Amino acid sequence: MVPPPILLSEEEIRQIGFGSVGKEVRITRYALFFNPGKIFIGNRVRIDAFAIVSAGEEGIYIGNNVHIAAGAILNGTGGKITMSDFSGVAPYVCLWTSSEVYSQPTLTNPTVSEQFRRQKKGPIYLGRHVSIGTSSVVLPGVHLADGAAVGALSLVLRDVNKAEVVMGVPARTVAIRPLDHLEQLARQYLESIGELPPSGQG
């Protein structure tokens, strides 16, 4: 018996029932999607094996040229998640829009109703060219501005400024990225695939 191909066909992707989906999208059949009608996917997106994308009522918005690597978790139950163009998360990255508040005398897992729990909730935003390294965790309400990057095994509790590179637990600033150069490369790439006119022609 021949096993099915690892990548979903266009028809199989359509049948998942995403809110919208662009062109040249590659999704492994081993990825999981919850509330797919609230998941909106752009062009040239890749979602690898065992990723879990779980949308809440505010939705998950994935831009163009976005990569969600193997084992990553996007949990949007506590707010909107945005992954802007050219952003990506490495294997086992977790984006949590809700997290338990352990310092309070409350119960702390989803087997009990909300009235017995206390959670921090908030949206997570990844700007253009944001890159998050392996096994890092981003907690509710964090905004990562264009060009921000997070080193592997980091815990992000605060907003990250434009082009700032952070790492550690908790994450702290270690460098600044060349955002202008990243944007120049992005334009050259889009020109090469015909999505932008060559420089000086429009």
N, CA, C and O of each residue as an XYZ file, in Angstrom:
808
protein
N       0.848     -1.188      0.000
C       0.000      0.000      0.000
C       0.891      1.249      0.000
O       1.779      1.384      0.842
N       0.649      2.149     -0.942
C       1.448      3.369     -1.060
C       0.906      4.418     -0.084
O      -0.284      4.730     -0.121
N       1.765      4.970      0.794
C       1.278      5.995      1.727
C       0.921      7.270      0.975
O       1.462      7.532     -0.099
N       0.010      8.066      1.537
C      -0.349      9.330      0.878
C       0.818     10.300      0.898
O       1.671     10.221      1.782
N       0.870     11.214     -0.060
C       1.955     12.209     -0.064
C       1.937     13.037      1.209
O       0.882     13.272      1.797
N       3.127     13.479      1.632
C       3.203     14.209      2.901
C       2.548     15.579      2.818
O       2.056     16.092      3.823
N       2.536     16.185      1.617
C       1.919     17.500      1.470
C       0.471     17.352      1.024
O       0.149     16.503      0.193
N      -0.392     18.183      1.582
C      -1.792     18.200      1.179
C      -1.923     18.754     -0.231
O      -1.170     19.641     -0.633
N      -2.878     18.228     -0.973
C      -3.193     18.773     -2.287
C      -3.973     20.076     -2.127
O      -4.446     20.393     -1.036
N      -4.104     20.825     -3.214
C      -4.889     22.058     -3.171
C      -6.321     21.765     -2.745
O      -6.906     22.531     -1.979
N      -6.890     20.670     -3.229
C      -8.253     20.316     -2.861
C      -8.348     19.979     -1.373
O      -9.301     20.383     -0.707
N      -7.376     19.249     -0.854
C      -7.396     18.915      0.578
C      -7.263     20.177      1.426
O      -7.917     20.296      2.463
N      -6.429     21.112      0.999
C      -6.312     22.382      1.723
C      -7.638     23.123      1.704
O      -8.062     23.662      2.726
N      -8.293     23.156      0.559
C      -9.592     23.835      0.458
C     -10.610     23.209      1.399
O     -11.407     23.918      2.014
N     -10.588     21.886      1.514
C     -11.566     21.182      2.342
C     -11.395     21.437      3.837
O     -12.322     21.202      4.612
N     -10.223     21.914      4.250
C     -10.031     22.233      5.672
C     -10.988     23.334      6.107
O     -11.444     23.348      7.250
N     -11.296     24.264      5.189
C     -12.262     25.309      5.504
C     -11.661     26.566      6.091
O     -12.281     27.212      6.936
N     -10.446     26.929      5.652
C      -9.830     28.163      6.123
C     -10.692     29.377      5.756
O     -11.459     29.344      4.793
N     -10.547     30.457      6.550
C     -11.252     31.695      6.232
C     -10.868     32.202      4.863
O     -11.716     32.695      4.118
N      -9.585     32.085      4.520
C      -9.081     32.339      3.170
C      -7.721     31.695      3.061
O      -7.041     31.470      4.062
N      -7.329     31.399      1.830
C      -6.015     30.794      1.601
C      -5.501     31.250      0.240
O      -6.244     31.262     -0.741
N      -4.215     31.628      0.188
C      -3.624     32.150     -1.031
C      -3.063     31.066     -1.928
O      -3.464     29.905     -1.855
N      -2.136     31.460     -2.769
C      -1.546     30.545     -3.742
C      -0.203     30.022     -3.242
O       0.434     30.621     -2.375
N       0.205     28.898     -3.805
C       1.487     28.271     -3.493
C       1.654     28.019     -1.994
O       2.716     28.266     -1.424
N       0.606     27.534     -1.382
C       0.632     27.198      0.050
C       0.974     25.720      0.199
O       0.366     24.869     -0.451
N       1.939     25.421      1.048
C       2.366     24.042      1.289
C       2.097     23.685      2.749
O       2.641     24.304      3.663
N       1.260     22.690      2.949
C       0.885     22.264      4.297
C       1.054     20.758      4.393
O       0.538     20.024      3.549
N       1.772     20.284      5.414
C       1.887     18.851      5.634
C       0.564     18.305      6.153
O      -0.175     18.997      6.853
N       0.278     17.071      5.804
C      -0.981     16.486      6.285
C      -0.922     16.166      7.778
O      -1.927     15.759      8.360
N       0.240     16.344      8.401
C       0.349     16.065      9.836
C       0.218     17.328     10.692
O       0.377     17.258     11.911
N      -0.061     18.457     10.092
C      -0.362     19.673     10.858
C      -1.820     19.626     11.313
O      -2.662     18.998     10.670
N      -2.107     20.300     12.432
C      -3.463     20.325     12.975
C      -3.992     21.751     13.003
O      -3.260     22.690     13.316
N      -5.278     21.904     12.671
C      -5.923     23.215     12.655
C      -7.241     23.145     13.423
O      -8.068     22.262     13.193
N      -7.417     24.098     14.340
C      -8.656     24.187     15.102
C      -9.328     25.519     14.797
O      -8.675     26.562     14.746
N     -10.648     25.469     14.592
C     -11.420     26.649     14.193
C     -10.848     27.252     12.901
O     -10.551     28.445     12.861
N     -10.693     26.444     11.852
C     -10.018     26.915     10.636
C     -10.717     28.068      9.929
O     -10.073     28.819      9.195
N     -12.026     28.223     10.136
C     -12.730     29.346      9.526
C     -12.234     30.695      9.999
O     -12.527     31.718      9.381
N     -11.475     30.708     11.102
C     -10.899     31.940     11.637
C      -9.394     32.034     11.353
O      -8.698     32.860     11.943
N      -8.904     31.192     10.455
C      -7.492     31.207     10.070
C      -7.397     31.713      8.633
O      -8.044     31.174      7.735
N      -6.591     32.747      8.420
C      -6.492     33.398      7.121
C      -5.033     33.329      6.657
O      -4.136     33.825      7.339
N      -4.802     32.713      5.496
C      -3.459     32.374      5.040
C      -3.168     33.083      3.723
O      -3.983     33.053      2.801
N      -1.996     33.723      3.640
C      -1.584     34.429      2.438
C      -0.930     33.517      1.413
O      -1.193     32.315      1.385
N      -0.086     34.085      0.582
C       0.598     33.369     -0.498
C       1.953     32.831     -0.043
O       2.629     33.419      0.801
N       2.326     31.697     -0.628
C       3.653     31.099     -0.403
C       3.933     30.895      1.086
O       4.975     31.287      1.609
N       2.977     30.277      1.730
C       3.097     29.938      3.160
C       3.437     28.457      3.273
O       2.927     27.631      2.515
N       4.304     28.133      4.226
C       4.663     26.740      4.484
C       4.394     26.423      5.949
O       4.851     27.133      6.845
N       3.644     25.346      6.179
C       3.319     24.892      7.540
C       3.740     23.434      7.643
O       3.219     22.573      6.934
N       4.690     23.167      8.536
C       5.351     21.862      8.585
C       4.662     20.882      9.534
O       3.675     21.210     10.194
N       5.212     19.674      9.579
C       4.629     18.575     10.336
C       4.455     18.897     11.812
O       5.325     19.491     12.449
N       3.314     18.491     12.331
C       2.992     18.542     13.756
C       2.846     19.962     14.307
O       2.769     20.148     15.522
N       2.808     20.956     13.432
C       2.421     22.293     13.893
C       0.958     22.258     14.301
O       0.153     21.528     13.723
N       0.626     23.062     15.313
C      -0.762     23.183     15.776
C      -1.157     24.649     15.697
O      -0.538     25.502     16.333
N      -2.189     24.937     14.913
C      -2.671     26.303     14.742
C      -4.117     26.335     15.217
O      -5.006     25.780     14.571
N      -4.344     26.988     16.354
C      -5.651     26.978     16.999
C      -6.159     28.405     17.151
O      -5.632     29.174     17.955
N      -7.172     28.753     16.386
C      -7.680     30.125     16.372
C      -8.813     30.316     17.369
O      -9.638     29.427     17.578
N      -8.835     31.510     17.986
C      -9.982     31.934     18.768
C     -10.881     32.794     17.913
O     -10.729     32.834     16.692
N     -11.816     33.482     18.541
C     -12.780     34.281     17.793
C     -12.143     35.466     17.084
O     -12.695     35.956     16.098
N     -10.986     35.944     17.564
C     -10.330     37.088     16.916
C      -9.448     36.678     15.747
O      -8.960     37.536     15.011
N      -9.239     35.399     15.570
C      -8.595     34.896     14.383
C      -7.077     34.861     14.412
O      -6.431     35.451     15.278
N      -6.524     34.137     13.421
C      -5.087     34.072     13.171
C      -4.864     34.493     11.726
O      -5.456     33.934     10.803
N      -4.003     35.485     11.543
C      -3.767     36.073     10.224
C      -2.310     35.837      9.827
O      -1.393     36.363     10.456
N      -2.111     35.044      8.782
C      -0.784     34.647      8.323
C      -0.549     35.315      6.974
O      -1.301     35.095      6.025
N       0.506     36.138      6.892
C       0.773     36.902      5.681
C       1.435     36.083      4.592
O       1.300     34.860      4.564
N       2.149     36.746      3.693
C       2.834     36.100      2.578
C       4.260     35.703      2.963
O       4.916     36.371      3.761
N       4.721     34.594      2.372
C       6.091     34.122      2.622
C       6.358     33.914      4.102
O       7.368     34.367      4.639
N       5.441     33.225      4.742
C       5.540     32.922      6.174
C       5.825     31.433      6.351
O       5.268     30.593      5.644
N       6.701     31.120      7.308
C       7.037     29.730      7.611
C       6.679     29.423      9.057
O       7.086     30.134      9.976
N       5.910     28.352      9.245
C       5.599     27.821     10.577
C       6.214     26.430     10.630
O       5.733     25.508      9.971
N       7.282     26.279     11.417
C       8.087     25.059     11.383
C       7.466     23.934     12.204
O       6.457     24.113     12.887
N       8.101     22.775     12.113
C       7.604     21.561     12.754
C       7.421     21.742     14.258
O       8.295     22.267     14.947
N       6.264     21.295     14.751
C       6.010     21.303     16.184
C       5.685     22.649     16.789
O       5.495     22.741     18.002
N       5.614     23.699     15.983
C       5.269     25.017     16.529
C       3.799     25.039     16.941
O       2.970     24.326     16.376
N       3.491     25.870     17.935
C       2.109     26.009     18.412
C       1.712     27.474     18.361
O       2.370     28.332     18.951
N       0.617     27.752     17.641
C       0.002     29.080     17.646
C      -1.342     28.938     18.323
O      -2.281     28.398     17.740
N      -1.443     29.423     19.564
C      -2.681     29.294     20.316
C      -3.354     30.654     20.413
O      -2.923     31.517     21.176
N      -4.406     30.836     19.640
C      -5.099     32.112     19.588
C      -6.354     32.187     20.418
O      -7.215     33.026     20.152
N      -6.489     31.327     21.428
C      -7.723     31.312     22.212
C      -7.909     32.566     23.061
O      -9.022     32.865     23.494
N      -6.806     33.310     23.302
C      -6.908     34.502     24.137
C      -6.825     35.809     23.380
O      -6.860     36.874     23.996
N      -6.714     35.761     22.051
C      -6.603     36.987     21.278
C      -6.097     36.722     19.874
O      -5.756     35.591     19.525
N      -6.053     37.765     19.081
C      -5.632     37.673     17.685
C      -4.139     37.404     17.579
O      -3.350     37.951     18.350
N      -3.750     36.562     16.628
C      -2.351     36.361     16.278
C      -2.148     36.854     14.853
O      -2.896     36.488     13.947
N      -1.132     37.686     14.661
C      -0.774     38.168     13.329
C       0.668     37.793     13.038
O       1.566     38.090     13.826
N       0.888     37.132     11.894
C       2.234     36.878     11.393
C       2.353     37.616     10.067
O       1.773     37.196      9.066
N       3.099     38.710     10.057
C       3.214     39.544      8.869
C       4.144     38.919      7.836
O       4.793     37.909      8.109
N       4.207     39.519      6.649
C       4.995     38.991      5.535
C       6.453     38.731      5.941
O       7.065     39.520      6.661
N       6.982     37.616      5.463
C       8.384     37.216      5.660
C       8.724     36.890      7.127
O       9.899     36.827      7.488
N       7.720     36.688      7.951
C       7.997     36.272      9.329
C       8.037     34.748      9.413
O       7.579     34.049      8.508
N       8.588     34.252     10.505
C       8.659     32.811     10.661
C       8.940     32.388     12.080
O       9.555     33.121     12.853
N       8.477     31.185     12.419
C       8.755     30.605     13.728
C       9.429     29.251     13.520
O       8.979     28.444     12.706
N      10.502     29.011     14.256
C      11.285     27.790     14.142
C      10.585     26.637     14.884
O       9.560     26.851     15.530
N      11.141     25.408     14.792
C      10.524     24.281     15.476
C      10.287     24.524     16.970
O      11.136     25.067     17.676
N       9.117     24.107     17.418
C       8.712     24.088     18.827
C       8.525     25.479     19.441
O       8.443     25.607     20.663
N       8.459     26.494     18.624
C       8.097     27.818     19.145
C       6.639     27.797     19.584
O       5.801     27.172     18.934
N       6.336     28.479     20.685
C       4.962     28.584     21.167
C       4.551     30.045     21.251
O       5.222     30.849     21.898
N       3.451     30.385     20.599
C       2.831     31.704     20.737
C       1.552     31.521     21.536
O       0.590     30.926     21.051
N       1.544     32.037     22.771
C       0.405     31.838     23.669
C      -0.326     33.160     23.875
O       0.244     34.099     24.430
N      -1.566     33.246     23.441
C      -2.366     34.451     23.700
C      -3.117     34.364     25.019
O      -3.812     35.308     25.396
N      -2.991     33.265     25.712
C      -3.531     33.159     27.071
C      -2.589     32.307     27.898
O      -2.036     31.323     27.406
N      -2.408     32.685     29.152
C      -1.569     31.900     30.049
C      -2.109     32.003     31.462
O      -2.682     33.020     31.852
N      -1.920     30.952     32.211
C      -2.417     30.912     33.584
C      -1.616     31.857     34.480
O      -0.411     32.031     34.299
N      -2.295     32.455     35.434
C      -1.642     33.320     36.425
C      -1.412     32.468     37.675
O      -2.319     32.270     38.483
N      -0.193     31.974     37.816
C       0.097     31.012     38.883
C       0.220     31.649     40.256
O       0.199     30.947     41.267
N       0.349     32.972     40.305
C       0.523     33.637     41.596
C      -0.794     33.828     42.348
O      -0.789     34.281     43.492
N      -1.912     33.490     41.725
C      -3.223     33.675     42.339
C      -3.771     32.340     42.854
O      -3.433     31.283     42.323
N      -4.621     32.391     43.894
C      -5.205     31.158     44.439
C      -6.359     30.660     43.568
O      -7.518     30.674     43.983
N      -6.021     30.219     42.349
C      -7.029     29.746     41.406
C      -6.593     28.415     40.819
O      -5.422     28.043     40.898
N      -7.536     27.709     40.234
C      -7.211     26.478     39.530
C      -6.591     26.828     38.176
O      -6.767     27.934     37.665
N      -5.866     25.871     37.610
C      -5.005     26.264     36.496
C      -5.021     25.319     35.303
O      -3.992     25.160     34.646
N      -6.136     24.696     35.003
C      -6.133     23.925     33.755
C      -7.527     23.863     33.143
O      -8.517     24.108     33.832
N      -7.614     23.537     31.855
C      -8.877     23.669     31.136
C      -9.934     22.624     31.452
O     -10.999     22.624     30.836
N      -9.662     21.731     32.403
C     -10.714     20.792     32.787
C     -11.743     21.428     33.714
O     -12.781     20.827     33.991
N     -11.462     22.649     34.201
C     -12.410     23.342     35.074
C     -12.900     24.610     34.372
O     -12.233     25.111     33.467
N     -14.044     25.125     34.774
C     -14.647     26.274     34.106
C     -13.877     27.561     34.410
O     -13.110     27.637     35.370
N     -14.108     28.578     33.555
C     -13.371     29.844     33.627
C     -13.496     30.524     34.989
O     -12.559     31.194     35.424
N     -14.622     30.369     35.665
C     -14.834     31.086     36.927
C     -13.856     30.659     38.018
O     -13.668     31.383     38.995
N     -13.236     29.496     37.862
C     -12.291     28.996     38.854
C     -10.830     29.228     38.450
O      -9.910     28.773     39.130
N     -10.630     29.939     37.340
C      -9.281     30.176     36.827
C      -9.051     31.665     36.654
O      -9.996     32.449     36.567
N      -7.765     32.048     36.604
C      -7.397     33.407     36.240
C      -6.312     33.332     35.177
O      -5.274     32.702     35.376
N      -6.563     33.985     34.042
C      -5.629     33.939     32.934
C      -5.287     35.345     32.457
O      -6.110     36.258     32.515
N      -4.070     35.494     31.991
C      -3.693     36.698     31.263
C      -3.943     36.428     29.794
O      -3.521     35.397     29.271
N      -4.634     37.358     29.114
C      -4.940     37.180     27.703
C      -4.551     38.425     26.918
O      -4.565     39.533     27.454
N      -4.205     38.242     25.652
C      -3.871     39.378     24.813
C      -3.358     38.932     23.465
O      -2.873     37.808     23.333
N      -3.453     39.794     22.448
C      -3.007     39.445     21.099
C      -1.482     39.358     21.011
O      -0.763     39.906     21.846
N      -1.016     38.663     19.990
C       0.413     38.597     19.671
C       0.587     39.056     18.229
O      -0.124     38.601     17.333
N       1.541     39.962     18.011
C       1.774     40.519     16.688
C       3.230     40.315     16.287
O       4.140     40.699     17.023
N       3.450     39.715     15.128
C       4.780     39.576     14.542
C       4.831     40.440     13.295
O       4.077     40.211     12.349
N       5.717     41.438     13.284
C       5.859     42.313     12.128
C       6.601     41.647     10.981
O       6.945     40.467     11.048
N       6.843     42.412      9.936
C       7.589     41.913      8.778
C       9.009     41.490      9.175
O       9.684     42.177      9.941
N       9.435     40.373      8.652
C      10.798     39.844      8.859
C      11.061     39.398     10.293
O      12.214     39.156     10.651
N      10.042     39.286     11.113
C      10.266     38.789     12.475
C      10.619     37.304     12.421
O       9.980     36.528     11.712
N      11.633     36.926     13.172
C      12.095     35.544     13.211
C      12.229     35.104     14.668
O      12.835     35.802     15.480
N      11.666     33.957     14.990
C      11.690     33.456     16.366
C      12.366     32.092     16.381
O      11.947     31.173     15.677
N      13.428     31.968     17.200
C      14.256     30.773     17.221
C      13.645     29.606     17.968
O      12.681     29.753     18.720
N      14.231     28.450     17.741
C      13.742     27.165     18.241
C      13.410     27.173     19.733
O      14.187     27.643     20.563
N      12.231     26.637     20.042
C      11.777     26.395     21.420
C      11.568     27.666     22.238
O      11.519     27.602     23.467
N      11.446     28.805     21.591
C      11.154     30.041     22.318
C       9.656     30.160     22.591
O       8.833     29.557     21.902
N       9.325     30.942     23.602
C       7.935     31.129     24.015
C       7.618     32.621     24.042
O       8.357     33.416     24.621
N       6.510     32.985     23.406
C       6.025     34.371     23.423
C       4.697     34.375     24.165
O       3.783     33.625     23.823
N       4.595     35.225     25.183
C       3.413     35.243     26.047
C       2.421     36.333     25.625
O       2.750     37.175     24.790
N       1.218     36.322     26.194
C       0.136     37.198     25.726
C       0.492     38.677     25.727
O       1.197     39.174     26.606
N      -0.028     39.369     24.699
C       0.081     40.813     24.627
C       1.373     41.336     24.055
O       1.593     42.547     24.064
N       2.250     40.464     23.551
C       3.563     40.895     23.063
C       3.478     41.328     21.598
O       2.852     40.665     20.771
N       4.126     42.460     21.302
C       4.205     43.019     19.948
C       5.670     43.004     19.522
O       6.509     43.660     20.139
N       5.972     42.253     18.461
C       7.326     42.214     17.919
C       7.331     43.044     16.642
O       6.735     42.649     15.639
N       7.998     44.188     16.675
C       7.983     45.129     15.557
C       8.787     44.588     14.376
O       9.508     43.598     14.504
N       8.654     45.253     13.225
C       9.323     44.814     12.000
C      10.815     44.546     12.231
O      11.518     45.360     12.830
N      11.275     43.407     11.752
C      12.695     43.078     11.824
C      13.172     42.534     13.150
O      14.350     42.199     13.280
N      12.308     42.434     14.134
C      12.720     41.886     15.426
C      13.073     40.406     15.278
O      12.532     39.710     14.419
N      13.978     39.941     16.122
C      14.365     38.530     16.110
C      14.551     38.045     17.538
O      14.981     38.794     18.415
N      14.221     36.782     17.755
C      14.307     36.166     19.076
C      15.213     34.947     18.977
O      14.969     34.061     18.158
N      16.261     34.892     19.806
C      17.155     33.744     19.816
C      16.491     32.505     20.375
O      15.461     32.595     21.043
N      17.068     31.356     20.109
C      16.523     30.079     20.568
C      16.412     30.023     22.088
O      17.198     30.644     22.805
N      15.428     29.272     22.565
C      15.247     28.990     23.993
C      15.017     30.262     24.809
O      15.496     30.372     25.938
N      14.294     31.211     24.246
C      14.042     32.483     24.928
C      12.597     32.570     25.400
O      11.711     31.899     24.871
N      12.378     33.415     26.407
C      11.041     33.704     26.925
C      10.775     35.186     26.720
O      11.453     36.032     27.301
N       9.784     35.497     25.890
C       9.493     36.889     25.543
C       8.270     37.360     26.327
O       7.149     36.900     26.110
N       8.525     38.295     27.248
C       7.479     38.817     28.132
C       7.073     40.236     27.782
O       6.046     40.724     28.256
N       7.885     40.919     26.939
C       7.655     42.338     26.653
C       7.704     42.577     25.154
O       8.142     41.717     24.390
N       7.249     43.755     24.740
C       7.342     44.136     23.338
C       8.806     44.199     22.907
O       9.688     44.523     23.702
N       9.046     43.884     21.634
C      10.390     43.939     21.068
C      10.395     45.006     19.983
O       9.563     44.978     19.076
N      11.323     45.940     20.074
C      11.358     47.079     19.166
C      11.812     46.696     17.764
O      12.318     45.595     17.543
N      11.629     47.609     16.825
C      12.010     47.401     15.436
C      13.496     47.013     15.327
O      14.371     47.684     15.876
N      13.751     45.924     14.612
C      15.101     45.429     14.310
C      15.880     44.955     15.533
O      17.070     44.661     15.416
N      15.259     44.873     16.678
C      15.939     44.458     17.909
C      16.087     42.940     17.952
O      15.146     42.213     17.633
N      17.252     42.466     18.340
C      17.492     41.038     18.541
C      17.533     40.780     20.046
O      18.303     41.410     20.771
N      16.705     39.856     20.504
C      16.646     39.554     21.929
C      16.871     38.061     22.142
O      16.618     37.245     21.256
N      17.348     37.725     23.327
C      17.468     36.314     23.698
C      17.590     36.194     25.208
O      17.946     37.147     25.901
N      17.289     35.007     25.696
C      17.437     34.745     27.123
C      16.107     34.569     27.828
O      15.039     34.649     27.220
N      16.201     34.324     29.148
C      15.026     34.123     29.999
C      15.159     35.005     31.218
O      15.926     34.691     32.128
N      14.408     36.133     31.255
C      13.585     36.664     30.160
C      14.465     37.247     29.060
O      15.645     37.521     29.279
N      13.884     37.435     27.877
C      14.641     37.908     26.730
C      15.157     39.329     26.947
O      14.440     40.180     27.475
N      16.394     39.582     26.541
C      16.997     40.902     26.660
C      17.676     41.247     25.325
O      17.978     40.354     24.534
N      17.910     42.515     25.084
C      18.474     42.967     23.818
C      19.942     42.586     23.702
O      20.716     42.784     24.639
N      20.330     42.034     22.541
C      21.730     41.663     22.318
C      22.293     42.264     21.029
O      23.511     42.328     20.868
N      21.430     42.703     20.110
C      21.924     43.236     18.836
C      20.793     43.958     18.108
O      19.639     43.939     18.537
N      21.162     44.602     16.982
C      20.196     45.262     16.108
C      20.397     44.714     14.696
O      21.532     44.588     14.235
N      19.306     44.389     14.011
C      19.373     43.837     12.656
C      19.367     44.945     11.595
O      18.892     46.048     11.867
N      19.882     44.672     10.399
C      19.878     45.649      9.302
C      18.538     45.626      8.559
O      18.447     45.059      7.471
N      17.506     46.234      9.135
C      16.155     46.143      8.583
C      16.064     46.711      7.173
O      15.368     46.141      6.331
N      16.747     47.821      6.891
C      16.702     48.389      5.542
C      17.182     47.384      4.510
O      16.612     47.284      3.423
N      18.230     46.638      4.847
C      18.755     45.636      3.921
C      17.758     44.494      3.738
O      17.606     43.976      2.631
N      17.081     44.099      4.810
C      16.065     43.049      4.698
C      14.951     43.473      3.755
O      14.493     42.681      2.932
N      14.510     44.734      3.875
C      13.448     45.229      2.995
C      13.921     45.289      1.548
O      13.146     45.008      0.634
N      15.179     45.648      1.330
C      15.727     45.678     -0.020
C      15.743     44.274     -0.630
O      15.381     44.093     -1.793
N      16.162     43.294      0.153
C      16.159     41.910     -0.318
C      14.741     41.428     -0.609
O      14.511     40.717     -1.588
N      13.781     41.819      0.251
C      12.393     41.418      0.037
C      11.876     41.978     -1.285
O      11.188     41.286     -2.036
N      12.212     43.232     -1.559
C      11.770     43.831     -2.818
C      12.400     43.106     -4.013
O      11.721     42.833     -5.002
N      13.685     42.799     -3.920
C      14.342     42.090     -5.014
C      13.700     40.724     -5.244
O      13.525     40.296     -6.384
N      13.355     40.054     -4.165
C      12.695     38.758     -4.281
C      11.339     38.898     -4.962
O      11.034     38.139     -5.882
N      10.520     39.856     -4.526
C       9.194     40.041     -5.111
C       9.285     40.458     -6.578
O       8.445     40.062     -7.386
N      10.290     41.248     -6.925
C      10.524     41.575     -8.335
C      10.848     40.308     -9.124
O      10.389     40.143    -10.254
N      11.641     39.413     -8.526
C      12.087     38.214     -9.242
C      10.948     37.255     -9.544
O      11.037     36.458    -10.479
N       9.863     37.325     -8.750
C       8.717     36.442     -9.012
C       7.564     37.194     -9.664
O       6.462     36.662     -9.801
N       7.827     38.442    -10.066
C       6.842     39.198    -10.824
C       5.737     39.846    -10.023
O       4.721     40.251    -10.589
N       5.913     39.953     -8.707
C       4.872     40.574     -7.891
C       5.095     42.063     -7.682
O       4.221     42.760     -7.166
N       6.267     42.555     -8.084
C       6.547     43.987     -8.095
C       7.241     44.315     -9.415
O       8.002     43.500     -9.937
N       6.982     45.502     -9.954
C       7.729     45.899    -11.144
C       9.180     46.151    -10.773
O       9.467     46.484     -9.623
N      10.110     45.999    -11.723
C      11.522     46.287    -11.432
C      11.689     47.713    -10.941
O      10.945     48.606    -11.345
N      12.666     47.927    -10.070
C      12.911     49.252     -9.494
C      13.027     50.301    -10.598
O      13.703     50.092    -11.606
N      12.344     51.449    -10.384
C      12.366     52.531    -11.356
C      11.298     52.420    -12.410
O      11.217     53.261    -13.305
N      10.435     51.344    -12.314
C       9.381     51.181    -13.313
C       7.997     51.183    -12.693
O       7.065     50.615    -13.261
N       7.848     51.816    -11.531
C       6.523     51.878    -10.958
C       6.595     51.929     -9.463
O       5.561     51.984     -8.797
